[in-house]
């Protein structure tokens, strides 16, 4: 399966010639570094290799850092030094290094947004030879849509650590008490009806939680999937900007009105983390967001609603499916001087054995989800994931443009636009949407300004206005 239609693939050669250097990055390369040099192993001096691994600071990566002694035991001649940074800062620094050929990093944590573009630019190492020589690695075990999204011309240039689509979490106990029944795949009209029925601010419960925080990876992630299912798109096949179209207006108006009317307090500053906290503490009846939410919602150490939450497919309107596809993955920059050692580390962290290690050493609740099909066959994890494994895998399997969009587009991506400029223009548009969520401007005003931003990008792709 493929995350974009043939029309998107045919435009890939044009996109591959573009670099990311002019796309609003430009952050200087620095590092918040956690040194993890190994203890003495008896290896002769001068024969050890040190690899520098740039990662996003999140719980799953912290777990990997905590398990690094297992890697050291298998590879005593390799020292690992982590550069661990918050997501936005990590993206800027990794991009600046890889795009300029700086060579500071041997392993980089990127996503299916960067992988196709960077591979086309020749910035990433082809991992197929390494995969073929690694016993028990089994790349065919990767979820097909994720594997395809991390490939260029049929060859993998990064491998997934964990992946996700999106779905709707809902409080089964609240639905039952109100005599409501959630369909397997609700419409946005039904979501709004449920939110109106279950909204109880006097009890500290909002009818729904939705992101409103500005950021191309924050409010635009769920909102773009709403735009898709309403029949909207950012650009048509001639790169004409479409953010002022009736379909986009209907989608954005629905989203903004839903969160303003029945959403959580302070929604304009709510990102994924805030929504997760509210839902896991019982302060929202529904939440549409990343399927990776289950790691928090179903963790008894941090959630008060374990066992009370059900999961429905992403809400739709005009399309047959909705949702997104995303993977945090690991890649080797072409400039690395330690590629075999870098692959040794990557294959350790993405091998089927690693997932068992996490479950046995830490807990099965914190297993990195959504990368390997075999993860969901581990008996201990399968028992925990009984409530959400099926909607997770179904959502990821159907997260393609053919399924989730009504019209062809010249770019890959569902919750993002797969062009270098999107990090900049997406951020600008997200600021406009967040201001509408906050009530500082109307949806009309937000989209009018957003259309102007999109027009400036479209001209670089040949649209003449």
C-alpha positions as CSV (number, residue, x, y, z in Angstrom):
1,X,0.0,0.0,0.0
2,X,1.1,3.6,-0.6
3,X,0.5,6.8,1.4
4,X,-0.2,8.8,-1.7
5,X,-1.7,8.3,-5.2
6,X,0.2,8.0,-8.4
7,X,-0.2,11.7,-9.1
8,X,1.8,12.5,-5.9
9,X,4.5,10.0,-6.8
10,X,4.8,11.5,-10.2
11,X,5.6,14.9,-8.7
12,X,8.3,13.5,-6.5
13,X,11.2,14.2,-8.9
14,X,10.3,17.9,-8.9
15,X,10.2,17.9,-5.1
16,X,13.4,16.0,-4.7
17,X,15.4,18.7,-6.4
18,X,14.4,21.2,-3.8
19,X,16.5,21.5,-0.6
20,X,15.4,22.3,2.9
21,X,17.9,25.0,3.4
22,X,15.6,27.8,2.3
23,X,12.5,26.5,4.2
24,X,12.8,28.6,7.4
25,X,15.2,26.4,9.4
26,X,18.6,28.1,9.9
27,X,18.9,27.3,13.5
28,X,22.5,27.0,14.6
29,X,23.7,23.5,15.5
30,X,24.1,23.1,19.2
31,X,23.5,20.1,21.5
32,X,22.0,19.3,24.8
33,X,24.2,16.2,25.1
34,X,23.9,13.3,27.4
35,X,27.2,11.4,27.3
36,X,26.8,7.6,27.5
37,X,30.3,6.4,27.0
38,X,30.7,2.8,27.9
39,X,32.6,1.4,30.8
40,X,36.0,-0.1,30.2
41,X,35.6,-3.5,28.5
42,X,39.1,-4.6,28.0
43,X,39.2,-3.6,24.4
44,X,42.5,-2.3,23.2
45,X,42.8,1.5,23.3
46,X,42.0,3.2,20.0
47,X,39.8,0.5,18.6
48,X,36.5,1.8,20.0
49,X,34.0,3.8,17.9
50,X,31.8,6.6,19.2
51,X,28.5,7.3,17.4
52,X,26.4,10.4,18.0
53,X,22.7,9.8,18.0
54,X,20.3,12.8,17.7
55,X,16.9,12.0,19.1
56,X,13.6,13.7,20.1
57,X,13.2,13.8,23.9
58,X,10.1,11.7,24.5
59,X,9.3,8.8,27.0
60,X,10.0,6.1,24.5
61,X,13.5,7.4,23.7
62,X,14.2,7.9,27.4
63,X,13.3,4.2,27.8
64,X,15.9,3.3,25.1
65,X,18.5,5.4,26.8
66,X,17.8,3.6,30.0
67,X,18.3,0.2,28.3
68,X,21.5,1.1,26.6
69,X,23.6,-1.3,28.7
70,X,22.0,-4.1,26.7
71,X,23.3,-2.6,23.5
72,X,26.8,-2.2,25.1
73,X,26.9,-5.8,26.1
74,X,26.3,-6.9,22.5
75,X,28.6,-4.2,21.0
76,X,31.4,-3.5,23.5
77,X,33.4,-1.6,20.9
78,X,30.7,1.0,20.3
79,X,30.1,4.0,22.5
80,X,26.8,5.8,22.1
81,X,26.4,9.5,22.8
82,X,22.9,10.8,22.7
83,X,21.9,14.4,21.7
84,X,18.4,14.6,23.2
85,X,16.3,17.6,22.4
86,X,12.6,18.7,22.4
87,X,10.8,18.0,19.2
88,X,10.9,21.5,17.6
89,X,14.5,22.1,18.5
90,X,15.5,18.6,17.4
91,X,13.9,19.1,14.0
92,X,15.8,22.3,13.4
93,X,19.2,21.1,14.5
94,X,19.0,17.7,12.7
95,X,17.8,19.4,9.5
96,X,20.5,22.1,9.7
97,X,23.2,19.4,10.2
98,X,22.0,16.9,7.6
99,X,21.1,19.5,4.9
100,X,24.5,21.2,5.2
101,X,26.4,17.9,5.2
102,X,27.8,18.8,8.6
103,X,28.4,15.2,9.6
104,X,27.8,15.8,13.4
105,X,25.4,12.9,13.7
106,X,25.7,9.2,12.9
107,X,22.0,8.4,13.6
108,X,19.1,10.9,13.3
109,X,15.5,10.5,14.5
110,X,13.3,11.8,11.7
111,X,9.8,11.0,10.4
112,X,7.9,10.1,7.2
113,X,7.8,13.8,6.5
114,X,11.6,14.2,6.1
115,X,12.5,10.7,4.9
116,X,11.2,10.8,1.2
117,X,12.6,14.3,0.6
118,X,15.9,13.7,2.2
119,X,16.4,10.4,0.5
120,X,15.7,12.0,-2.9
121,X,18.3,14.7,-2.1
122,X,20.9,12.0,-1.4
123,X,21.2,12.9,2.3
124,X,20.4,9.5,3.8
125,X,22.0,6.1,3.5
126,X,20.2,3.3,1.7
127,X,19.5,0.8,4.5
128,X,18.5,-2.2,2.4
129,X,22.0,-3.8,2.4
130,X,22.2,-3.5,6.1
131,X,18.6,-4.9,6.6
132,X,19.4,-7.9,4.4
133,X,22.5,-8.8,6.5
134,X,20.8,-8.5,9.9
135,X,19.6,-11.8,11.3
136,X,16.0,-11.9,12.4
137,X,15.4,-8.3,11.4
138,X,12.4,-9.0,9.1
139,X,11.6,-5.7,7.4
140,X,8.4,-7.3,6.0
141,X,7.1,-7.3,9.6
142,X,6.9,-3.5,9.5
143,X,3.3,-2.2,9.0
144,X,3.1,-1.8,5.2
145,X,1.9,1.8,5.1
146,X,4.7,2.8,7.4
147,X,7.3,0.9,5.5
148,X,6.2,2.5,2.2
149,X,6.2,6.0,3.8
150,X,9.8,5.5,4.9
151,X,11.0,4.4,1.5
152,X,12.3,6.1,-1.6
153,X,12.1,4.3,-5.0
154,X,11.2,1.1,-3.2
155,X,14.2,1.1,-0.8
156,X,14.1,2.0,2.9
157,X,16.1,4.9,4.0
158,X,14.8,5.0,7.6
159,X,13.2,2.4,9.8
160,X,10.4,3.0,12.3
161,X,10.8,3.1,16.0
162,X,7.1,3.6,16.5
163,X,4.2,4.7,14.4
164,X,0.6,6.0,14.6
165,X,-2.5,6.9,12.9
166,X,-5.4,8.7,14.6
167,X,-8.7,7.8,16.1
168,X,-11.4,8.9,18.5
169,X,-11.2,8.0,22.2
170,X,-14.5,8.2,24.1
171,X,-15.6,7.5,27.6
172,X,-17.7,4.3,27.4
173,X,-19.0,4.8,31.0
174,X,-20.3,8.3,30.2
175,X,-21.8,7.2,26.9
176,X,-23.6,4.3,28.7
177,X,-24.9,6.6,31.4
178,X,-26.3,9.0,28.8
179,X,-27.8,6.2,26.7
180,X,-25.5,7.0,23.8
181,X,-23.8,4.5,21.4
182,X,-20.6,5.4,19.6
183,X,-20.5,4.0,16.0
184,X,-17.4,2.3,14.8
185,X,-16.8,5.2,12.5
186,X,-18.7,8.3,13.5
187,X,-19.3,11.4,11.4
188,X,-18.2,14.9,12.6
189,X,-21.9,15.7,12.9
190,X,-22.3,12.8,15.3
191,X,-19.3,13.9,17.3
192,X,-20.8,17.3,17.7
193,X,-24.1,15.8,18.8
194,X,-22.3,13.6,21.4
195,X,-20.2,16.6,22.6
196,X,-23.3,18.7,23.1
197,X,-25.0,15.9,25.1
198,X,-22.0,15.1,27.3
199,X,-20.6,18.5,27.9
200,X,-20.7,19.1,31.7
201,X,-18.3,22.0,32.6
202,X,-19.9,22.2,36.0
203,X,-18.5,18.7,36.7
204,X,-15.2,19.5,35.1
205,X,-15.9,17.5,31.9
206,X,-15.8,18.9,28.4
207,X,-17.8,17.3,25.7
208,X,-14.6,16.9,23.6
209,X,-10.9,17.7,23.7
210,X,-9.1,18.9,20.5
211,X,-5.8,20.5,19.9
212,X,-5.7,24.3,19.5
213,X,-2.1,25.0,20.1
214,X,-0.3,26.8,17.2
215,X,2.2,24.6,15.3
216,X,2.2,22.6,12.1
217,X,2.6,19.5,14.2
218,X,0.0,20.6,16.8
219,X,-3.4,22.0,15.7
220,X,-2.8,21.3,12.0
221,X,-2.2,17.6,12.6
222,X,-5.9,16.8,13.5
223,X,-7.3,19.7,11.5
224,X,-5.7,18.7,8.2
225,X,-7.4,15.3,8.5
226,X,-10.7,17.1,9.0
227,X,-10.0,19.2,5.9
228,X,-9.3,16.0,3.9
229,X,-12.5,14.3,4.9
230,X,-14.6,17.4,4.1
231,X,-13.1,17.3,0.6
232,X,-10.6,20.1,1.1
233,X,-6.9,20.3,0.2
234,X,-4.0,22.7,0.4
235,X,-3.2,22.9,-3.3
236,X,-4.8,21.4,-6.5
237,X,-2.9,19.6,-9.1
238,X,-1.8,22.9,-10.7
239,X,-0.5,24.1,-7.3
240,X,-3.4,26.6,-7.0
241,X,-3.8,27.3,-3.3
242,X,-7.2,26.1,-2.0
243,X,-7.3,27.3,1.6
244,X,-10.1,29.7,0.8
245,X,-12.3,27.0,-0.8
246,X,-15.8,26.2,0.6
247,X,-14.6,22.7,1.6
248,X,-11.7,24.0,3.7
249,X,-13.9,26.7,5.2
250,X,-16.5,24.1,6.2
251,X,-13.9,21.9,7.8
252,X,-12.2,24.6,9.7
253,X,-15.4,26.2,10.8
254,X,-16.6,22.8,12.1
255,X,-13.4,22.2,14.0
256,X,-13.2,25.7,15.5
257,X,-16.9,25.8,16.5
258,X,-16.7,22.3,18.1
259,X,-13.8,23.1,20.3
260,X,-15.0,26.6,21.2
261,X,-18.5,25.4,22.1
262,X,-17.9,22.0,23.8
263,X,-14.1,21.8,24.1
264,X,-11.7,22.1,27.0
265,X,-10.9,25.4,28.7
266,X,-7.9,27.2,27.2
267,X,-8.1,25.1,24.0
268,X,-6.0,27.6,22.1
269,X,-3.0,26.6,24.2
270,X,-3.7,22.9,24.3
271,X,-1.4,20.5,22.5
272,X,-1.2,16.8,22.5
273,X,0.3,16.7,26.0
274,X,-2.4,18.9,27.6
275,X,-5.2,16.9,25.9
276,X,-3.7,13.7,27.1
277,X,-3.6,14.9,30.7
278,X,-7.2,16.1,30.6
279,X,-8.5,12.9,29.1
280,X,-6.5,10.6,31.4
281,X,-7.7,12.5,34.4
282,X,-11.3,12.2,33.4
283,X,-11.9,15.8,32.2
284,X,-13.1,15.1,28.6
285,X,-15.8,12.8,27.2
286,X,-14.0,12.4,23.8
287,X,-10.7,13.1,22.2
288,X,-9.7,12.9,18.5
289,X,-5.9,12.6,18.1
290,X,-3.0,10.2,17.6
291,X,-3.5,6.6,18.2
292,X,-0.3,6.6,20.3
293,X,-2.5,8.2,23.0
294,X,-3.2,4.7,24.3
295,X,0.2,4.6,26.0
296,X,-1.0,7.3,28.4
297,X,-4.7,6.6,28.6
298,X,-4.2,2.9,29.4
299,X,-1.3,3.3,31.8
300,X,-2.6,2.8,35.4
301,X,0.4,4.7,36.8
302,X,-0.8,7.9,35.2
303,X,-4.4,7.5,34.2
304,X,-7.7,7.4,36.2
305,X,-9.8,6.1,33.3
306,X,-8.1,2.8,32.5
307,X,-10.7,0.4,31.2
308,X,-13.4,3.1,30.8
309,X,-12.2,4.3,27.3
310,X,-13.3,3.0,23.9
311,X,-11.7,3.8,20.6
312,X,-13.6,4.6,17.3
313,X,-12.2,5.2,13.9
314,X,-11.4,8.8,12.9
315,X,-14.6,10.8,12.2
316,X,-15.5,11.3,8.6
317,X,-17.7,13.4,6.4
318,X,-17.3,12.9,2.7
319,X,-14.5,10.4,2.5
320,X,-14.6,6.7,3.3
321,X,-11.8,7.0,5.9
322,X,-9.9,9.7,7.7
323,X,-6.9,9.9,9.9
324,X,-3.2,10.3,9.5
325,X,0.0,8.3,9.2
326,X,3.2,9.2,11.1
327,X,6.3,7.4,12.3
328,X,9.3,8.4,14.3
329,X,12.1,6.6,12.6
330,X,15.9,6.3,12.6
331,X,18.2,7.0,9.7
332,X,21.9,7.3,9.0
333,X,23.1,10.5,7.3
334,X,25.2,9.9,4.2
335,X,28.0,11.9,5.8
336,X,28.4,9.4,8.8
337,X,31.9,7.9,9.1
338,X,30.6,5.1,11.3
339,X,27.7,3.6,9.3
340,X,28.1,0.0,10.4
341,X,28.2,1.0,14.1
342,X,25.2,3.3,13.5
343,X,23.3,0.5,11.9
344,X,24.2,-1.8,14.8
345,X,22.5,0.7,17.1
346,X,19.5,1.3,14.9
347,X,18.9,-2.4,14.3
348,X,19.1,-3.0,18.1
349,X,16.4,-0.4,18.7
350,X,14.1,-1.5,16.0
351,X,14.5,-5.3,16.1
352,X,11.6,-7.4,17.2
353,X,13.7,-8.5,20.2
354,X,13.8,-4.9,21.5
355,X,10.1,-4.8,22.0
356,X,10.2,-7.8,24.2
357,X,13.1,-6.3,26.1
358,X,11.0,-3.2,26.8
359,X,8.1,-5.2,28.0
360,X,10.2,-7.5,30.2
361,X,12.5,-4.9,31.6
362,X,10.1,-1.9,32.0
363,X,6.4,-2.7,31.3
364,X,4.2,-3.9,28.5
365,X,2.2,-0.6,28.7
366,X,5.1,1.5,27.5
367,X,5.9,-0.7,24.4
368,X,6.6,1.5,21.3
369,X,3.4,1.0,19.3
370,X,2.6,1.0,15.6
371,X,5.8,-0.1,13.9
372,X,5.8,-3.9,13.7
373,X,2.9,-6.2,13.2
374,X,4.5,-8.8,15.4
375,X,4.3,-6.5,18.4
376,X,0.6,-7.0,18.5
377,X,1.1,-10.8,18.6
378,X,3.2,-10.8,21.8
379,X,0.8,-12.4,24.3
380,X,1.4,-10.0,27.1
381,X,0.9,-6.9,24.9
382,X,-2.0,-8.4,23.0
383,X,-3.9,-8.8,26.3
384,X,-3.3,-5.2,27.2
385,X,-4.1,-3.9,23.7
386,X,-7.3,-5.9,23.2
387,X,-9.3,-2.7,23.3
388,X,-7.3,-0.7,20.8
389,X,-5.2,-3.0,18.7
390,X,-7.8,-3.5,16.0
391,X,-8.7,0.2,15.5
392,X,-5.0,1.1,15.6
393,X,-4.0,-1.4,12.9
394,X,-7.1,-0.8,10.8
395,X,-6.5,3.0,10.9
396,X,-2.8,2.6,9.9
397,X,-3.6,0.2,7.1
398,X,-6.2,2.5,5.6
399,X,-4.2,5.8,6.1
400,X,-3.7,6.5,2.4
401,X,-4.6,9.4,0.2
402,X,-6.8,7.2,-1.9
403,X,-8.9,6.4,1.2
404,X,-8.8,9.6,3.1
405,X,-8.9,12.4,0.4
406,X,-11.5,13.1,-2.3
407,X,-9.2,14.9,-4.7
408,X,-5.7,14.3,-6.1
409,X,-3.0,16.5,-4.8
410,X,0.6,17.1,-6.0
411,X,2.2,16.4,-2.6
412,X,2.4,13.4,-0.3
413,X,1.1,13.5,3.3
414,X,-2.2,13.4,5.2
415,X,-1.7,15.5,8.3
416,X,1.1,17.5,6.6
417,X,2.0,18.7,3.2
418,X,5.1,16.9,2.1
419,X,7.1,19.8,0.8
420,X,10.1,21.5,2.5
421,X,8.2,24.8,2.9
422,X,5.5,23.3,5.0
423,X,7.4,23.7,8.3
424,X,7.3,27.4,7.7
425,X,3.9,28.0,6.0
426,X,2.3,25.3,8.2
427,X,3.4,27.2,11.3
428,X,2.0,30.5,10.0
429,X,-1.3,28.9,9.1
430,X,-1.5,27.2,12.5
431,X,-1.0,30.5,14.2
432,X,-4.1,31.9,12.3
433,X,-6.2,28.8,13.3
434,X,-5.1,29.0,16.9
435,X,-6.1,32.7,17.0
436,X,-9.6,31.7,15.7
437,X,-9.8,29.0,18.4
438,X,-9.0,31.7,21.0
439,X,-11.7,33.9,19.5
440,X,-9.2,36.6,18.5
441,X,-10.4,36.5,14.9
442,X,-13.0,34.8,12.7
443,X,-12.4,31.7,10.6
444,X,-12.9,33.9,7.5
445,X,-10.1,36.2,8.6
446,X,-7.8,33.2,9.5
447,X,-8.3,31.5,6.1
448,X,-7.9,34.7,4.2
449,X,-4.5,35.3,5.7
450,X,-3.7,31.6,5.3
451,X,-4.5,31.7,1.6
452,X,-2.0,34.5,1.2
453,X,0.7,32.4,2.9
454,X,-0.1,29.5,0.7
455,X,0.0,31.6,-2.5
456,X,3.6,32.7,-1.7
457,X,4.6,29.0,-1.6
458,X,2.6,28.0,-4.7
459,X,4.5,30.5,-6.9
460,X,7.7,28.6,-6.2
461,X,6.1,25.6,-7.7
462,X,5.0,27.3,-10.9
463,X,1.6,28.7,-10.0
464,X,1.2,32.1,-11.5
465,X,-1.9,33.4,-9.8
